Amino acid sequence: MNIYKYDILFQEVPNHISLGFYVCGCSLRCPGCHSPELWPENNGYALSEDLFESLLDRYSQKITCVVFLGGEWHPQKLVQLLSKASARGLKTALYTGLNDVSPELKSHLDFLKCGPWVARLGGLSSQTTNQIFWDVKNALKLNHLFQQQEIIKETP
């Protein structure tokens, strides 16, 4: 499984600082995709278990979650890495353009963002989005955490 890059992320999983992995090989190719560099499977470099664990060691005091942006097309490898993160007490998340993932993969996730990018509907911050951000363990839809609530000021 190749990744294009990894980064510390602050917005993808509300209330968590995440170590995010951008996984190469996405076949969905959604029109308007913000990461077309992830389409070719041979882009980037291999995310070995050793590299993954060394990054978890390096950022252990800074992160509370590991998020994969893609990678569901490598379910066995993804489950191995998610298991390693969970064993360290980290939350786990997956961003996918699919409408759902396998029950096995879901059983290793705390959070799941699913749904293809549809520009006219917007992303998670849009009230009209087709995408859903789930708390998998509690079966709760958490889209409201991405959407700015209108503040109404009352005059005294």
N, C-alpha and C positions, 0 to 999 in steps of 0.2 A: 504494500500500500504506500503510495507516494503522497507526500504533502508538498504544497507550494511554499508554505511558510507556517510559522506558529506566532502567536502574539498574546499579550495580556489584554483581555477584553472586559469592559465595564458595563456594557448595555445588553448583551445578548441574553444573559440570565439575570433577571432582576434580583437585587439584594445579594449578588455574588460577584466576586472578582474571579474571572475564569482564565484558564490557560486554554486558548483556542487553537485548533489544528484545522487548516484549510486543506481538505483532501482532494487530490486530483482524480479525474476519471468520470466526472459527471456527464451522463448521457442525456440528461433532460434538456439542456441548452435552452432554457426559458428565454423568450425574447425580452431584451432589456436587462438581462442578468448583469449584476454588478461585478461578477468574478469569472469572466470567460476564460481566464488563465487556468481555471480548474477543469476545463473540459477535456484537454488531452491527458490521458492516463499516465503517460510517461513524462509529464512535466514535473518539476521539483526534484525531490530526493526521497529515498526510502525512510519511512518511519519505523525503525527497528524497535524491538522491545527494550533494548539497551538504551537507545536514544530517548525513548519515551520515559523510562525510569530515571534517567539522568536529568531530564527536564523537570520531572516531578520533584526530584531532590532539590534542584536548583531553585525552584519557585515555591517550595513547600510552605514557607512562612508568609507567602504573599497571596496565595490563591485558596479558594474554597470550592472550586468547581473546575471540571474539565469539560470542554465543549468541542464536539467535532462538527465542522461545517462540511457536511457530506460524509461519505464513507460507507453508507448503508449498502453499497454494492460490494463491500468486502465484509460481510457479516461475521465470519469467524474471527478475523483479525480484530475487528471492532469490538466484539465481545471480549476477547482477550485483554485488550487495552482498557476497556471500561471496567473490567473486573479488577485490574491492577489499581486503577484510580479509586474505586470503591473500597478496596482493601486498605487504602491509606486514609479512609474517612472523608474522601472528597465526593461531592455531588457530581453527577454525570448528566450530560445533555447532548442532544443531537439536533442539528438543523438539517431538514430534508425538504426537497421540493415534492416529494411523494405525499399522497394523502394519508398514508399510514406505513408502518413498518411491521415486521414479523413480531409475533408475541415473544419469541426468544430474545430478540434484540431489545424489545420494550422492557423485558424483565430486568435488564441491566441499566436502565435509564431512570433518572429522577425527573428529567424534563425533556420534552420533545416539541420542537417547532416543526409543523408539517404544512404542506400545501405549496403548490407551485407559485412562482412570482407571476402576478398578473398586474401589469402597470396601472391599468385603469381602476383597479381595486385597491392598490396601495399595499404597503407592508403592515407589520404588526401595529404600527402607530395609527393606522387608519381605521375609522369606524366601519368602513365598507370592505375590509380585507377578507379574503378567502382563507388566509393563513390562520392557524391556531397554535397557540403556545400552551402546552399541557403540563401540569404537574401530574406526572404519570402515576406516582405512588398513591395519590389521593383522588385521581380522576377529576381534577379541577381544571377548567379553562381559565388561563391567567392573562388573557389579552388586555384586560383593563390595566394591568401594570405597565403597559407600553403606551397607553392612550392618555393624553393630557386631558384632565377633567376641566370643564369650564368653571371658572371661579365667579360667583355672583356676589357682588358687593351690595350689602344693604346699607341704606343711609339711616342714621339714628334719628 
